[in-house]
Amino acid sequence: MVTRERTPQVVHFQLLLRNAGGEVPPAAEAATTASVVRYRPDPAAAPAVIAWLAKQGVTAHDAGFAVAASAAGSTFARLFGQPPAAPRVPDDLAPWVTAIEPSPKPEFFR
């Protein structure tokens, strides 16, 4: 009997970073140089989030206003909850993260 190893499902997602001032940008506000500066995340946020994720076995990198990450499906479920429920932000990340969203597939793979 031949057995095949299953490759674990990989989940790709983004953690949206809280801005340094704590303000929520209005949905209708156009992006300008002033608004980008006003809503920029705290410079310490991405490194702190990436370090926490790395300790949990998650691959992550700074993507400006978010942290782009990927993890095995089981790791994602343990840290953020089981889909299809909305992922929850763990208390350890709440000072820096406002939401967790799935990453869209790159156009090449659609």
C-alpha positions in Angstrom: 0.0 0.0 0.0 1.3 3.4 -1.0 0.7 6.2 1.4 0.9 9.8 0.4 1.8 12.6 2.7 -0.7 15.4 2.6 0.8 18.9 2.2 -0.7 21.1 4.9 -3.1 23.8 3.7 -1.4 27.2 3.7 -3.4 30.3 4.6 -2.3 33.6 3.3 -3.5 36.7 5.2 -2.8 40.3 6.2 -2.9 41.9 9.6 -3.9 45.5 9.2 -1.9 47.8 11.5 -3.4 50.4 13.8 -2.3 53.9 13.0 -0.1 55.7 15.5 -2.7 58.3 16.5 -5.5 55.8 16.9 -7.8 57.6 14.5 -10.0 55.7 12.1 -9.7 57.1 8.6 -13.1 58.1 7.1 -14.1 55.7 4.4 -14.7 58.5 1.8 -11.4 60.4 2.5 -9.2 60.5 -0.6 -5.6 59.5 -0.1 -3.3 62.4 0.1 0.3 63.0 1.4 -1.2 64.5 4.5 -3.7 61.7 5.1 -1.0 59.0 4.6 1.2 60.7 7.2 -1.8 61.1 9.5 -2.8 57.5 9.4 0.6 55.8 9.1 1.2 53.0 11.6 3.5 53.3 14.6 7.0 52.4 13.3 7.3 49.8 16.1 4.1 48.0 15.1 5.3 45.9 12.2 8.4 44.6 13.9 6.5 43.7 17.1 3.8 41.9 15.1 6.3 40.0 13.0 8.3 38.9 16.1 5.1 37.6 17.8 4.0 35.8 14.6 7.5 34.2 14.2 7.3 32.8 17.7 4.0 31.2 16.7 5.5 29.6 13.5 4.1 32.1 11.1 6.0 33.5 8.1 5.5 37.3 7.9 6.9 40.5 6.4 6.2 44.2 6.6 3.9 45.5 3.9 3.6 49.1 4.9 0.2 49.6 6.4 -0.1 45.8 7.1 1.8 42.7 7.8 1.6 40.0 5.1 1.7 36.5 6.5 1.2 32.8 5.8 0.7 29.9 8.1 -0.4 26.3 8.0 -4.2 26.2 8.3 -4.0 24.5 11.7 -1.7 27.3 13.0 -4.0 30.0 11.6 -7.1 28.3 13.3 -5.2 28.0 16.6 -4.2 31.7 16.6 -7.1 33.5 15.0 -10.1 31.1 15.0 -11.6 28.6 12.6 -12.9 29.9 9.3 -15.6 30.8 8.1 -15.9 32.9 11.3 -14.2 36.3 11.1 -10.7 35.9 12.4 -10.2 37.4 15.9 -7.2 39.6 16.8 -5.4 38.0 19.7 -5.0 40.2 22.8 -1.2 40.2 22.4 -1.6 41.9 19.0 -4.5 44.2 19.8 -2.3 47.2 20.5 -1.0 47.1 16.9 -3.6 45.3 14.8 -7.1 46.4 13.8 -8.1 43.4 11.7 -7.1 40.2 10.0 -8.1 39.7 6.4 -7.4 37.0 3.8 -5.0 37.9 1.2 -6.4 37.9 -2.4 -4.8 35.4 -4.8 -2.3 37.1 -7.1 -3.8 37.8 -10.5 -1.4 35.3 -12.1 -3.1 32.4 -10.1 -6.7 33.3 -10.8 
